[in-house]
Amino acid sequence: MKALFVLAVVVLVLLLLGQVRVGGRAEFNAEGFFLWIRLGRFHIKLLPAKPKEKKEPQKPKESRKKKPKKPKKERPPTPLPEKVGGALEYAQALLPVALEAAKGMWRGLRVDVLELELTAGGSDPADTAMLYGQANAALGALWHPLTKAFHVKDGTARVKLDFDAPGMTVYGQAALSIKIGTVVWIGLRAGWKALFRALAARKRLKRKRRKAA
């Protein structure tokens, strides 16, 4: 009974961990480009990176005499046609698995936040109005393909007028995430298929080499 209880707790913990989302968040504004990675509710900043502290130069260690290595037996090089043929055999076997895994990752990926903002500015009202129209057209051309390609949970797109701004300014923010359980499941499934396909390709190569010999 105790073993079943422990097993149930382990399964419950794994299911909860599988629901945790990992991903990243990027932001672009007038100050530059910023990038974070996400693990659940925790965010770690990657860009811009903090400057590293300069370390004091270490004193050179006394060189020790290395023991002479035993000469390795040289194997005859594999002919180029066999190398190419083997690589193609493995590529044909593993490429469908990689494409299937990529499609699964793409379907599991979610855009939590997608925000685009263009600000049209200028001292001349006529030029600013023209710039405002161009910004609306550009944002519409970008927004439709993005929302069609991704599952967007929270998305906003807008164009603003600011007569004090020197010209066109751009602000963007995007946050992507995927469940750990989805990544693990796709990875295990793809790894299992890739193993069997690689073994089958290896057998086929051995048969071809035996026939050639």
C-alpha positions, 0 to 999 in steps of 0.5 A: 500500500505504501509503495502504491502511495509513493508511486501515485505521488511520483506520478502526480509530481511528474504530471505537475512538472509537465504542466510547467511552461518554459520559453523566452521573452524578447523586447525591442524598444528605443533603448535596445534589444532585451532577451529573457528565458523563462522557467515557470514563473522565473525569468532570467535575463540574457541580453544585454549581458552584464559586463564580466569582471576582469580576473587577475592573471594567474601565475603559470603552473610548473610544467610537468613532464608528460608520459609518452603516449603509446602509438595508436594502430592506424585503421585504413581510411573509409573510402569516400563513396562509402562515407557518403552512402552511409550518411545518406542512408542515415539521413533518409532514415532519421529525417522523417523523425526530425520533421515529425518532432519539429511539427509537434514542437511547432504545434505545442508552441504558444505565443503568450504575449505579442505586442507591436506598436508603431509611433508616427511622429513629426513636426509637419502634420501632413507628413505625419498623417502620411506616415501614420497611414503607411504605419497602419498598412505596414502593421496590418501586413505584419500582424495577419501572417504572425497571428495566422502562423502562431497560436497567440494568447494575448496580442495587441497591435496599434499605431500612435500619433506623436507630434513631438517624436522625431519620426517613426519609432517601433516597440515590440514584445513577444513571449513564447512558451511550451510545456515541459511535458510536451517537450519530454513526450515529443523527445521520447517518442522521436528518440525511440523512433530514431533508435529503431530507424538508425539500427535498421539503416545500420543493418542495411549498410552492412548488407550492402557492404557484404554484397560489395565485398 
